[in-house]
Amino acid sequence: MGRNTPSLRMEIERIVEELRKTEKIMRPEDGRILENLIKKGKVHTPESSYAAIDPQFSFLISILIEILKENNDH
């Protein structure tokens, strides 16, 4: 039997695909920032998947956690 609902990882990939559509019309420097945010958004996918968190919320929280970690390192 196949899955009826997509996995969190699949949902995050869908979010990333949507974001990359906007990247095509961005200025190059903004596109690089978006790529950086996408990388940050994927960091905590395993934990979020285990916790069964909403994919969009998970993606956003992951970005925020990684940004805060960067800011605390300086």
N, C-alpha and C positions, 0 to 999 in steps of 0.2 A: 504494500500500500504506500502511496506517495503522501507527501505532506499536504495538508489543506491550507496551511498558513505559511508564509515565507519566514525564514529564520531572521533573527535580528541582524545577522551579518548581511543577508540579502537585502533587507530593508535599508541598512546603512549604505550599501552600494547604490541603491536606488536614489537615496538622498544625494550622494556624491555625483551621480550622473546628472541630476537636475542642477546642482551647483555648477558643474562643468559647462553646462549650456550657457550660463551667464558669463562664465570666464572668457568665452570666445569674444564677447563684446567689451570686455574690460580693458583698461590700459594695462600694459605689460606689468608694471610694478604692482598694480592691484591684483592681477592674476597670480603673481608669485605669492602674495599675501594669502589669497584664497587657497592656493595649494598647500601652504603651511597650515592653515586652519583645517583643511581636510585631513592632513596627516595627524594633527592633534585630535580630531574628532574620532579617528579610528583606534587610538591607543587603548582605550578601555572597553573595547567591544567584547572581549571574553568575559569580563566581570559583569557587564551589563546583560549579556546574553544569559548568564547563569542566574541573574536576579530577575530576569523577565521584565526589564524596564522598557518603556515606550521608546522606539528607535530615535525619534526626533529629540526627545528629552535627553536620552543617553548621549547622542552626538553632541548636543549643546553643552551638557555637563562635562563631558570629556574635554572639550575645547577649553572651557573655563578652568578646569583643574590644571591642565597643562600650562595655560597662560599664567595662572597664579604661581605654579611651581617655578616657571621661568623668572617671574618677578621677585620671588623670594630668594633665588640663587644669586641675585645681583646686589 
